[in-house]
Amino acid sequence: MELETVRMLSRTALQNLEAHRKRIDDLNVYPVPDGDTGTNLVLTLRSIVEALDASTAEASAAVAKDLSRAALMGARGNSGVIFSQIARGFADVLGGSDDMSTPRLARAFRAASDAARSPAASVSSNGRRRSNSATASVIGRPTPCTAADAWGPCSAWSSAALG
Amino acid sequence: VEREDYVAAETDLGRISVSSDAIAQVVGHAAAESYGVVGMAGRRGWARLLSWGSRNAIQVERRDDGLAIELRVVVEHGLRLAEVGAAVRARVLYELERQFGMPVASLEVHIDRVRKSR
C-alpha cells in the first residue's frame, strides 16, 4: 500500500462522492431520514484526503495506519462511522505489502465488508453493507466492477485501483 | 385514575395512554439497533443484547415540558464515540417522534462502557 496510491484512491472517492452527494442524500431513508448521508460521507472523505496529504508515512503498514486513523478521526455521522470501519478493514489487509493485485484487493474489500458489519448480535442487514460485499464478490470474480451499487467510495476505490 | 402513564389522546369514550415502560422499550430498541451500540449498560452476557426490561439502562421521566430520558449504552471499541452517541440520539428522538409524537424535553446519552467484541 503506497501513500501516493491511497491518496489517489481517496481523492477519486471524494470526487465521486461530491458528484453524487445529492443523490445519496436523497436515498437516505434509514435509520433516520435526515438526508445527510451523502454530505456526511463527503465530509468524512474530505477529512481523510486532508490527513493523507499531511501524512509522511513511507512503509506500507504506516500508510495503512494513517488511513485507518484518518478515517476514524474524520468520521462524520452514522455513515462516516461505518465508512471508518470499511477503511480500517481495507487498510488491515493492504497494509501488509505494496501488492495491490486483484485477488488481494478482493480480500481487502471482503475484510472491509466484514469490518463494517454491525458489531452487535442483532445485525440488521442494510443496503450499504450489502453493496460493499457485492463489490467484493464482483472483484473476487475477475470481472470489472460495474459499480451497480450507488455507493461511492467502494466503486471509486475499486475502479481507481483496477484502472 | 392515577398512574404513571402518558396520555396520547383523549376522546369522549376514554383515553389512550402509553406507559413509561413502553416508551423505555422503544428507546431501548432504537438505541440497540444503532450502529456501534453493542449493548445497554448494567447487563451482562446475552441479556445485554436485549433492550427490553433494561430499566437501569433507560430512565424515562415525565416533566411538564415533556419527557426526560436518560440512557446508558455500551459501544464497540475503535469507533468515534461522539458520532456514535449523536447517531443514537438522533435515532431515539426520531423513533419517539414517529411512534408517540411526544415532546422530548431532554435526552441524555451516556456511553457507559466501551467493549472490544472482535
Chai-1 contact restraints between the chains, C-beta under 6 A:
chainA,res_idxA,chainB,res_idxB,connection_type,confidence,min_distance_angstrom,max_distance_angstrom,comment,restraint_id
A,P31,B,R91,contact,1.0,0.0,6.0,A-B,restraint_1
A,V32,B,A90,contact,1.0,0.0,6.0,A-B,restraint_2
A,V32,B,R91,contact,1.0,0.0,6.0,A-B,restraint_3
A,V32,B,Y94,contact,1.0,0.0,6.0,A-B,restraint_4
A,L72,B,R80,contact,1.0,0.0,6.0,A-B,restraint_5
A,A75,B,R80,contact,1.0,0.0,6.0,A-B,restraint_6
A,A75,B,E83,contact,1.0,0.0,6.0,A-B,restraint_7
A,N78,B,Y35,contact,1.0,0.0,6.0,A-B,restraint_8
A,N78,B,A87,contact,1.0,0.0,6.0,A-B,restraint_9
A,V81,B,L79,contact,1.0,0.0,6.0,A-B,restraint_10
A,V81,B,R80,contact,1.0,0.0,6.0,A-B,restraint_11
A,V81,B,E83,contact,1.0,0.0,6.0,A-B,restraint_12
A,I82,B,Y35,contact,1.0,0.0,6.0,A-B,restraint_13
A,S118,B,Y35,contact,1.0,0.0,6.0,A-B,restraint_14
A,P119,B,V38,contact,1.0,0.0,6.0,A-B,restraint_15
A,P119,B,E76,contact,1.0,0.0,6.0,A-B,restraint_16
A,P119,B,S117,contact,1.0,0.0,6.0,A-B,restraint_17
A,A120,B,V38,contact,1.0,0.0,6.0,A-B,restraint_18
A,A121,B,L49,contact,1.0,0.0,6.0,A-B,restraint_19
